[in-house]
């Protein structure tokens, strides 16, 4: 699916039960995961990151587990009634790539680790 306002590709993952798992390789696209029960397990190490990449996860139950290169900035926004946010510290620079995580749900959190 292509966003009509830009040429940037959006990877849509929609399921009733079950989440989305993605491992590195290739070029990272903006990703939207929509599910009633299930989260997103995404490894962006070994992928070519754009200056800004967005991951949006919407579910009733399910969190986000994200692995990024050590020099990547991560910005998290969203809402979970139950669940926390854990971001492993990394190195930052003015030229760092940015991954925006937008996670919305009732149960689930966001965990970011760096490699």
Backbone torsions as a table, in degrees:
resi	resn	phi	psi	omega
1	UNK	NA	135.3	-178.8
2	UNK	-113.0	134.3	176.5
3	UNK	-68.3	125.7	-175.5
4	UNK	-71.4	-19.8	-179.1
5	UNK	-86.6	-8.1	177.2
6	UNK	-152.2	173.1	179.1
7	UNK	-92.4	3.7	-178.9
8	UNK	-74.6	134.1	-177.4
9	UNK	-83.4	141.1	176.8
10	UNK	-116.9	126.8	179.6
11	UNK	-92.2	109.0	-179.9
12	UNK	-95.0	129.3	176.0
13	UNK	-126.9	110.3	-176.1
14	UNK	-124.7	129.3	177.2
15	UNK	-154.2	152.4	178.4
16	UNK	-74.6	-51.5	178.2
17	UNK	-125.6	136.7	179.8
18	UNK	105.7	156.7	-176.8
19	UNK	-109.3	-154.5	-178.0
20	UNK	-129.1	131.1	176.4
21	UNK	-122.2	132.6	-178.0
22	UNK	-140.4	129.8	178.2
23	UNK	-112.9	157.3	-173.9
24	UNK	-54.4	172.3	-179.7
25	UNK	118.1	140.5	178.0
26	UNK	75.0	-153.8	-178.9
27	UNK	-106.9	133.9	-179.6
28	UNK	-78.7	130.5	174.8
29	UNK	-104.8	160.8	169.9
30	UNK	-60.9	139.4	-175.6
31	UNK	-127.4	137.3	174.2
32	UNK	-122.1	121.9	178.6
33	UNK	-114.0	120.9	178.8
34	UNK	-124.1	122.3	-179.5
35	UNK	-157.6	154.1	176.6
36	UNK	-77.9	-47.3	178.5
37	UNK	-130.9	116.9	179.5
38	UNK	143.0	151.6	-177.6
39	UNK	-117.5	-159.1	-180.0
40	UNK	-127.5	126.4	176.8
41	UNK	-118.6	102.4	-170.5
42	UNK	-126.2	130.4	178.5
43	UNK	-114.9	109.4	-179.3
44	UNK	-98.1	5.7	175.2
45	UNK	-71.8	136.8	-178.8
46	UNK	84.5	7.1	176.1
47	UNK	-108.5	157.2	175.5
48	UNK	-86.9	110.9	-178.0
49	UNK	-90.7	138.1	172.2
50	UNK	-73.3	167.2	176.7
51	UNK	-54.3	-34.2	175.4
52	UNK	-135.9	128.7	176.9
53	UNK	-128.1	137.8	-177.9
54	UNK	-119.7	134.1	173.1
55	UNK	-117.0	120.3	177.7
56	UNK	-115.8	126.6	179.5
57	UNK	-126.5	124.0	178.2
58	UNK	-125.3	120.7	177.8
59	UNK	-160.1	161.2	173.4
60	UNK	-73.8	-49.3	-178.6
61	UNK	-129.3	123.0	178.1
62	UNK	144.0	142.1	-178.5
63	UNK	-115.0	-164.3	-179.5
64	UNK	-125.4	127.4	170.6
65	UNK	-116.1	116.6	-173.1
66	UNK	-126.3	132.1	173.3
67	UNK	-115.8	129.3	-177.3
68	UNK	-132.7	160.8	173.1
69	UNK	-62.1	153.0	-175.1
70	UNK	-59.7	-29.1	-176.2
71	UNK	-94.6	21.0	-178.8
72	UNK	-102.1	132.0	173.6
73	UNK	-80.9	140.4	179.1
74	UNK	-124.8	128.2	176.7
75	UNK	-116.9	130.2	-176.9
76	UNK	-118.4	135.9	172.9
77	UNK	-143.3	164.6	177.9
78	UNK	132.5	-163.7	-174.9
79	UNK	-147.2	134.4	170.1
80	UNK	-139.9	129.8	177.6
81	UNK	-68.0	-44.5	176.4
82	UNK	-123.2	124.7	-179.9
83	UNK	136.8	151.2	-177.5
84	UNK	-117.4	-172.0	178.1
85	UNK	-128.8	127.1	178.0
86	UNK	-128.5	121.4	179.6
87	UNK	-126.1	117.2	177.2
88	UNK	-69.8	134.7	-178.8
89	UNK	-63.7	149.3	178.9
90	UNK	-144.7	-176.1	177.6
91	UNK	-94.9	143.6	-177.8
92	UNK	-126.2	151.0	176.0
93	UNK	-146.5	162.5	179.5
94	UNK	-61.4	-25.9	-178.0
95	UNK	-96.0	11.1	-176.4
96	UNK	-66.8	145.2	173.4
97	UNK	-70.8	151.2	-178.8
98	UNK	-119.1	129.7	172.5
99	UNK	-112.8	120.2	178.2
100	UNK	-99.2	125.2	178.5
101	UNK	-109.5	120.3	175.9
102	UNK	-115.9	107.8	-174.2
103	UNK	-123.3	127.9	-177.2
104	UNK	-131.5	131.6	178.6
105	UNK	178.7	177.4	177.8
106	UNK	-89.2	-51.0	-179.3
107	UNK	-123.1	128.3	179.7
108	UNK	138.9	156.0	179.9
109	UNK	-133.1	-163.9	179.2
110	UNK	-129.3	127.7	176.2
111	UNK	-125.3	121.8	-179.1
112	UNK	-116.9	125.0	174.4
113	UNK	-119.9	154.5	-176.9
114	UNK	-120.0	145.1	-179.9
115	UNK	-118.5	NA	NA
